[in-house]
Amino acid sequence: MSELLRKITNGNLVIQILLGIVLGVIWATALPEYASHVGFLGTFFVKALKAIAPILVFILITHAIAQHKEGQQTNLRKIIVLYIFGTLLAAIVAAVVSYIHPVHLNIAVAGQGSNPPQDVTVVLMNLLMNMAVNPVTALAEGNYIGILTWAILAGLVLRRHEGPTKVLMDNGAEVISVIVGWVVRLAPIGVFGLVAQAIHDVNTGSVVVAGKTLTGWDLLSGYAELVAVLLIAMLIVALVVNPIIVFAVTKRNPFPLVFKCLLRSGISAFFMRSSAANIPVNMQLCRELNLKEETYSISIPLGATINMAGAAITITVMALAAAYTVGVEVHPITAIVLCVIATLGACGASGVPGGSLLLIPMACSMLGIDGDIAASVIGVGYIIGVIQDSAETALNSSTDVLFTAAADDASLNQKV
């Protein structure tokens, strides 16, 4: 038994996760009546990651800043530029793909109840207000802007102190890193439960449209064209745009690093559908790539908040689809402005499932599309969310590690 446990804990995590996916599909297909019974494994895994992530972020950021020495390079400015530039390019790719293949929606589906922001200034104001949240509240609610703010302030204060306090921070960072390693090792079991539950939800879920009850697969097939446009745009960004950006920064073959980030970070993010929940996975990967802790401990949680290429694609494609559906002509200059708005909005998108959908009305309002149509588009987003949101999160989260590694010289010495 001990030998089996040793092989499991030391085995290739990617292979184990892929095995979990295959077993999840087999379980849900062969035993559909029991598919939901194993869903708790995925729920437990995601809750464990969400529980550890805020504490992990706070301790590692505080520790990294407290240990930072004057003149020590962190490359954070370069990473932030890559985040914003990459998100903007993703929005532009989405606009180009939408121009090449316009999508017209069947928006007979009622929109989900929500109170979305109507202006990008509201999004930016919310980000500012989140910085002033009580630190205990920020940790309890997973408010990463608040956590970042307090961790940076605490780290700056601790830089002036020596002795037991810094030793305590060193020990705390080591302890939390070990615990994260344990939690990440649960990924294959968690993914097994998530896959089985997802297939169960799609098979049993139904919505009434025009008097007909449609199953999840019926709804997805009805919006296959929209899903295809979204996935094509995301694949172009993941396999063409991002590698070009990484090559421009590193002057090396980017694909080994790109594929490692997609396999290790993208797969888990795809099934968890939460950039915030995937923070511990990304930090573990950064540690394995031997990146600087003072860099990734800040850039990864920051990326879960502002590095949202997938969200920018979703906002742009959905807004343009709404425009095509209601007959609004979008001039190329207007589309460029839309890409900028989508980039700013995506930077404020919540790192939780469906966070980008609530920003669609903001983009629609810029195109002169009324709130009722925008709400219906959100409804469409929820229908295709089982694919759209999963792919979006995989792109968002894997790019956090990709750009952090590209900007960190230490990663270039690794065999990825």
C-alpha positions as CSV (number, residue, x, y, z in Angstrom):
1,M,0.0,0.0,0.0
2,S,2.8,2.4,0.9
3,E,4.5,1.7,-2.4
4,L,1.3,2.4,-4.3
5,L,0.8,5.7,-2.5
6,R,4.4,6.6,-3.3
7,K,3.8,6.0,-7.0
8,I,0.7,8.0,-6.9
9,T,2.2,11.0,-5.2
10,N,5.3,11.0,-7.3
11,G,3.7,10.1,-10.6
12,N,3.2,12.4,-13.6
13,L,0.3,14.6,-12.6
14,V,-0.7,15.4,-16.2
15,I,-1.1,11.7,-17.0
16,Q,-3.1,11.2,-13.8
17,I,-5.4,14.1,-14.6
18,L,-5.9,12.8,-18.2
19,L,-6.8,9.4,-16.7
20,G,-9.2,11.1,-14.4
21,I,-10.9,12.7,-17.4
22,V,-11.2,9.4,-19.2
23,L,-12.6,7.6,-16.1
24,G,-15.1,10.5,-15.6
25,V,-16.4,10.1,-19.1
26,I,-16.6,6.3,-18.8
27,W,-18.4,6.5,-15.4
28,A,-20.9,9.1,-16.6
29,T,-21.6,7.2,-19.8
30,A,-21.8,3.7,-18.4
31,L,-23.5,4.6,-15.1
32,P,-25.5,7.8,-15.8
33,E,-27.8,7.3,-12.8
34,Y,-24.7,7.4,-10.5
35,A,-22.9,10.2,-12.3
36,S,-24.0,12.9,-9.9
37,H,-23.0,10.7,-6.9
38,V,-19.3,11.2,-7.6
39,G,-19.8,14.9,-8.3
40,F,-18.9,15.7,-4.6
41,L,-15.3,14.7,-5.4
42,G,-15.0,17.6,-7.8
43,T,-16.9,20.0,-5.4
44,F,-14.6,19.0,-2.6
45,F,-11.5,19.6,-4.7
46,V,-12.6,23.0,-5.9
47,K,-13.7,24.0,-2.4
48,A,-10.3,22.9,-1.0
49,L,-8.5,25.1,-3.6
50,K,-10.7,28.1,-3.0
51,A,-10.2,27.7,0.8
52,I,-6.4,27.6,0.5
53,A,-6.0,30.2,-2.3
54,P,-6.6,33.4,-0.3
55,I,-4.3,32.4,2.6
56,L,-1.7,31.2,0.1
57,V,-1.8,34.5,-1.8
58,F,-1.6,36.7,1.3
59,I,1.3,34.8,2.9
60,L,3.4,34.4,-0.2
61,I,3.0,38.0,-1.3
62,T,3.7,39.3,2.1
63,H,6.7,37.0,2.4
64,A,8.1,37.9,-1.0
65,I,7.9,41.6,-0.5
66,A,9.3,41.4,3.0
67,Q,12.3,39.4,1.7
68,H,12.8,41.7,-1.4
69,K,16.1,43.4,-1.6
70,E,16.8,46.8,-3.2
71,G,17.8,46.3,-6.9
72,Q,16.4,42.8,-7.1
73,Q,14.5,42.4,-10.4
74,T,11.0,41.0,-10.3
75,N,9.8,41.8,-13.9
76,L,6.4,42.7,-12.6
77,R,6.1,45.7,-14.9
78,K,6.9,43.6,-17.9
79,I,4.4,40.9,-16.8
80,I,1.6,43.5,-16.4
81,V,2.3,44.9,-19.9
82,L,2.1,41.4,-21.3
83,Y,-1.2,40.8,-19.5
84,I,-2.8,43.9,-20.8
85,F,-1.3,43.7,-24.3
86,G,-2.3,40.0,-24.6
87,T,-5.8,40.7,-23.5
88,L,-6.2,43.5,-26.1
89,L,-4.8,41.3,-28.9
90,A,-7.3,38.6,-27.9
91,A,-10.2,41.0,-28.2
92,I,-8.9,42.1,-31.7
93,V,-8.6,38.4,-32.7
94,A,-12.2,37.8,-31.6
95,A,-13.4,40.9,-33.6
96,V,-11.6,39.7,-36.7
97,V,-13.0,36.1,-36.4
98,S,-16.5,37.6,-35.9
99,Y,-16.1,39.8,-39.0
100,I,-15.0,36.8,-41.1
101,H,-17.9,34.7,-39.8
102,P,-20.8,36.7,-38.3
103,V,-23.1,34.9,-35.9
104,H,-26.8,35.5,-35.6
105,L,-28.4,34.4,-32.3
106,N,-31.7,32.9,-31.5
107,I,-32.4,35.0,-28.5
108,A,-35.8,33.7,-27.6
109,V,-34.2,32.4,-24.4
110,A,-35.0,34.7,-21.4
111,G,-32.0,36.4,-19.8
112,Q,-30.8,35.4,-16.4
113,G,-31.6,37.7,-13.6
114,S,-28.6,40.0,-12.9
115,N,-27.5,43.5,-12.2
116,P,-24.5,43.9,-14.6
117,P,-22.4,47.1,-14.8
118,Q,-23.4,49.3,-17.7
119,D,-20.2,51.4,-17.9
120,V,-16.5,50.6,-17.7
121,T,-16.1,53.3,-15.1
122,V,-18.3,51.2,-12.8
123,V,-16.0,48.3,-13.2
124,L,-12.9,50.3,-12.5
125,M,-14.7,51.9,-9.5
126,N,-15.5,48.5,-8.1
127,L,-11.9,47.5,-8.4
128,L,-10.9,50.6,-6.4
129,M,-13.5,50.0,-3.7
130,N,-12.3,46.4,-3.4
131,M,-8.9,47.7,-2.4
132,A,-10.4,49.3,0.7
133,V,-12.1,46.1,2.1
134,N,-11.3,44.9,5.6
135,P,-8.5,42.3,5.3
136,V,-10.4,39.6,7.2
137,T,-13.4,40.2,4.9
138,A,-11.1,40.1,1.8
139,L,-9.7,36.7,2.9
140,A,-13.1,35.3,3.8
141,E,-14.7,36.4,0.5
142,G,-11.8,35.7,-1.8
143,N,-11.5,39.3,-2.8
144,Y,-8.0,39.1,-4.4
145,I,-7.7,42.9,-5.1
146,G,-8.2,43.4,-1.3
147,I,-5.8,40.6,-0.5
148,L,-3.2,41.9,-2.8
149,T,-3.5,45.4,-1.3
150,W,-3.1,44.3,2.3
151,A,-0.4,41.8,1.5
152,I,1.7,44.5,-0.3
153,L,1.2,46.9,2.6
154,A,2.1,44.2,5.2
155,G,5.2,43.2,3.2
156,L,6.4,46.8,2.9
157,V,6.2,47.2,6.6
158,L,7.9,43.9,7.3
159,R,10.8,44.9,5.1
160,R,12.0,47.3,7.8
161,H,12.0,44.6,10.5
162,E,14.3,41.7,11.2
163,G,14.2,38.8,13.7
164,P,11.4,36.4,14.7
165,T,8.7,38.0,12.5
166,K,10.6,37.3,9.3
167,V,11.4,33.8,10.5
168,L,7.7,33.3,11.1
169,M,6.9,34.4,7.6
170,D,9.5,32.1,6.2
171,N,8.0,29.2,8.0
172,G,4.5,30.2,7.1
173,A,5.4,30.4,3.4
174,E,7.0,26.9,3.6
175,V,4.0,25.4,5.4
176,I,1.4,26.8,3.0
177,S,3.4,25.7,0.0
178,V,3.5,22.1,1.3
179,I,-0.2,22.1,2.0
180,V,-0.9,23.4,-1.5
181,G,1.2,20.6,-2.9
182,W,-1.0,18.1,-1.1
183,V,-4.2,19.7,-2.4
184,V,-3.0,19.9,-6.0
185,R,-2.2,16.1,-5.8
186,L,-6.0,15.6,-5.4
187,A,-6.5,17.0,-8.9
188,P,-7.0,13.6,-10.7
189,I,-9.8,12.6,-8.2
190,G,-11.3,16.1,-8.4
191,V,-11.3,16.2,-12.2
192,F,-12.9,12.7,-12.3
193,G,-15.8,14.0,-10.2
194,L,-16.0,17.3,-12.2
195,V,-16.2,15.5,-15.5
196,A,-18.8,13.1,-14.4
197,Q,-20.9,15.8,-12.9
198,A,-20.6,18.0,-16.0
199,I,-21.8,15.3,-18.3
200,H,-24.7,14.5,-16.0
201,D,-25.7,18.2,-15.9
202,V,-25.6,18.5,-19.7
203,N,-27.6,15.2,-20.1
204,T,-30.3,16.1,-17.6
205,G,-30.5,19.9,-17.8
206,S,-33.3,21.3,-19.9
207,V,-34.8,24.6,-20.9
208,V,-38.2,25.4,-22.5
209,V,-37.8,27.3,-25.8
210,A,-40.8,28.2,-28.0
211,G,-42.9,25.6,-26.1
212,K,-40.4,22.8,-26.6
213,T,-38.3,21.3,-23.8
214,L,-34.7,21.1,-25.0
215,T,-31.9,19.1,-23.3
216,G,-28.5,20.5,-22.7
217,W,-27.0,18.9,-25.8
218,D,-29.9,20.2,-27.9
219,L,-29.2,23.7,-26.7
220,L,-25.5,23.4,-27.3
221,S,-26.0,22.1,-30.8
222,G,-28.4,25.0,-31.5
223,Y,-25.6,27.4,-30.7
224,A,-22.8,25.4,-32.2
225,E,-21.9,28.2,-34.6
226,L,-21.4,30.6,-31.7
227,V,-19.4,28.1,-29.7
228,A,-17.2,27.4,-32.8
229,V,-16.4,31.1,-33.3
230,L,-15.5,31.5,-29.6
231,L,-13.3,28.3,-29.5
232,I,-11.6,29.2,-32.8
233,A,-10.7,32.7,-31.5
234,M,-9.4,31.2,-28.2
235,L,-7.3,28.5,-30.0
236,I,-5.8,31.2,-32.3
237,V,-4.8,33.2,-29.2
238,A,-3.5,30.1,-27.3
239,L,-1.6,28.5,-30.2
240,V,-0.6,31.5,-32.4
241,V,-0.8,34.9,-30.6
242,N,0.6,33.8,-27.3
243,P,3.5,31.9,-28.7
244,I,4.4,34.9,-30.9
245,I,4.4,37.1,-27.8
246,V,6.5,34.7,-25.8
247,F,9.0,34.3,-28.7
248,A,9.3,38.1,-28.9
249,V,10.1,38.3,-25.2
250,T,12.4,35.2,-24.9
251,K,13.8,34.7,-28.4
252,R,13.3,31.0,-28.0
253,N,11.0,28.3,-29.2
254,P,7.8,29.1,-27.1
255,F,5.9,25.9,-27.7
256,P,7.3,23.6,-25.0
257,L,6.4,26.2,-22.4
258,V,3.0,26.9,-24.1
259,F,2.1,23.3,-24.1
260,K,3.2,22.7,-20.5
261,C,1.1,25.6,-19.3
262,L,-1.9,24.4,-21.2
263,L,-1.5,20.8,-19.9
264,R,-0.8,21.6,-16.3
265,S,-2.8,24.8,-15.8
266,G,-5.3,24.8,-18.6
267,I,-6.7,21.3,-18.0
268,S,-7.5,21.9,-14.3
269,A,-8.8,25.4,-15.0
270,F,-11.0,24.0,-17.8
271,F,-12.9,21.8,-15.3
272,M,-12.9,24.1,-12.3
273,R,-14.0,27.1,-14.4
274,S,-12.5,29.5,-11.9
275,S,-9.2,31.4,-12.3
276,A,-9.2,32.1,-8.6
277,A,-9.6,28.4,-7.7
278,N,-6.7,27.6,-10.1
279,I,-4.2,30.0,-8.3
280,P,-2.7,27.2,-6.1
281,V,-2.2,25.0,-9.2
282,N,-0.5,27.9,-11.1
283,M,1.8,28.7,-8.1
284,Q,2.8,25.0,-7.9
285,L,3.6,25.0,-11.6
286,C,5.7,28.2,-11.2
287,R,7.6,26.6,-8.4
288,E,8.3,23.6,-10.5
289,L,9.5,25.9,-13.3
290,N,11.9,27.5,-10.7
291,L,10.5,31.0,-11.2
292,K,11.2,33.7,-8.7
293,E,8.8,33.5,-5.8
294,E,8.8,37.3,-5.4
295,T,7.6,37.5,-9.0
296,Y,5.0,34.7,-9.3
297,S,3.5,35.1,-5.8
298,I,2.3,38.5,-7.0
299,S,1.8,38.0,-10.8
300,I,-0.3,34.8,-10.5
301,P,-3.1,36.2,-8.2
302,L,-2.9,39.5,-10.2
303,G,-3.3,37.6,-13.4
304,A,-6.4,35.9,-12.0
305,T,-7.8,39.4,-11.8
306,I,-6.6,41.3,-14.8
307,N,-5.2,38.8,-17.3
308,M,-8.4,37.8,-19.0
309,A,-7.8,37.1,-22.7
310,G,-10.6,34.5,-22.7
311,A,-13.0,37.0,-21.1
312,A,-12.2,39.7,-23.7
313,I,-12.9,37.2,-26.5
314,T,-16.3,36.3,-24.9
315,I,-17.3,39.9,-24.4
316,T,-16.3,40.9,-28.0
317,V,-17.8,37.9,-29.8
318,M,-21.1,38.0,-27.8
319,A,-21.5,41.8,-28.3
320,L,-20.8,41.6,-32.0
321,A,-23.2,38.6,-32.3
322,A,-25.9,40.7,-30.6
323,A,-25.2,43.5,-33.1
324,Y,-25.5,41.2,-36.1
325,T,-28.7,39.7,-34.7
326,V,-30.5,43.1,-34.3
327,G,-29.0,44.6,-37.5
328,V,-26.6,47.1,-35.9
329,E,-23.8,47.9,-38.4
330,V,-20.4,47.9,-36.6
331,H,-17.8,50.1,-38.3
332,P,-14.1,48.9,-38.0
333,I,-13.3,51.9,-35.9
334,T,-16.2,51.1,-33.6
335,A,-14.9,47.5,-33.4
336,I,-11.5,48.8,-32.3
337,V,-13.1,50.9,-29.5
338,L,-15.2,47.8,-28.6
339,C,-11.9,45.8,-28.2
340,V,-10.5,48.4,-25.9
341,I,-13.7,48.5,-23.8
342,A,-13.7,44.6,-23.7
343,T,-10.1,44.7,-22.6
344,L,-10.8,47.1,-19.7
345,G,-14.0,45.2,-18.8
346,A,-12.2,41.9,-18.9
347,C,-9.6,43.2,-16.5
348,G,-12.4,43.7,-14.0
349,A,-14.1,40.4,-14.7
350,S,-14.6,38.3,-11.6
351,G,-12.3,35.2,-11.4
352,V,-15.3,33.0,-10.9
353,P,-17.5,31.0,-13.3
354,G,-19.5,33.2,-15.6
355,G,-17.7,36.4,-14.5
356,S,-17.3,37.7,-18.1
357,L,-21.0,37.2,-19.1
358,L,-22.2,40.0,-16.7
359,L,-20.0,42.5,-18.6
360,I,-21.7,41.8,-22.0
361,P,-24.3,44.5,-21.4
362,M,-21.5,47.1,-20.9
363,A,-20.2,46.3,-24.4
364,C,-23.7,46.1,-25.9
365,S,-24.6,49.5,-24.5
366,M,-21.6,51.0,-26.4
367,L,-23.0,49.6,-29.6
368,G,-26.5,51.0,-28.9
369,I,-28.1,47.7,-28.0
370,D,-30.7,47.9,-25.3
371,G,-30.6,46.1,-22.0
372,D,-33.3,43.5,-22.8
373,I,-31.4,42.2,-25.8
374,A,-28.2,42.2,-23.7
375,A,-29.9,40.2,-21.0
376,S,-31.0,37.6,-23.5
377,V,-27.4,37.4,-24.8
378,I,-26.4,36.6,-21.2
379,G,-29.0,33.9,-21.2
380,V,-27.3,32.4,-24.3
381,G,-24.0,32.7,-22.5
382,Y,-25.3,30.5,-19.6
383,I,-26.5,27.9,-22.0
384,I,-23.2,27.5,-23.8
385,G,-21.2,28.1,-20.5
386,V,-20.4,24.5,-20.0
387,I,-18.0,24.9,-23.0
388,Q,-17.4,28.6,-23.4
389,D,-16.6,29.4,-19.7
390,S,-14.5,26.3,-19.4
391,A,-12.4,27.1,-22.4
392,E,-12.2,30.8,-21.4
393,T,-10.9,30.0,-18.0
394,A,-8.4,27.5,-19.4
395,L,-7.0,30.3,-21.6
396,N,-7.0,32.9,-18.9
397,S,-5.3,30.8,-16.2
398,S,-2.7,29.1,-18.4
399,T,-1.6,32.5,-19.8
400,D,-1.0,33.7,-16.3
401,V,1.9,31.2,-15.9
402,L,3.0,31.5,-19.5
403,F,3.6,35.3,-19.4
404,T,5.1,35.1,-15.9
405,A,7.6,32.4,-17.1
406,A,8.3,34.4,-20.3
407,A,9.2,37.5,-18.3
408,D,11.3,35.5,-15.7
409,D,14.8,34.7,-16.9
410,A,15.0,31.7,-14.5
411,S,12.4,29.8,-16.5
412,L,14.5,29.9,-19.6
413,N,17.0,27.5,-18.0
414,Q,14.3,24.9,-17.4
415,K,13.5,22.0,-19.7
416,V,9.8,22.5,-20.2
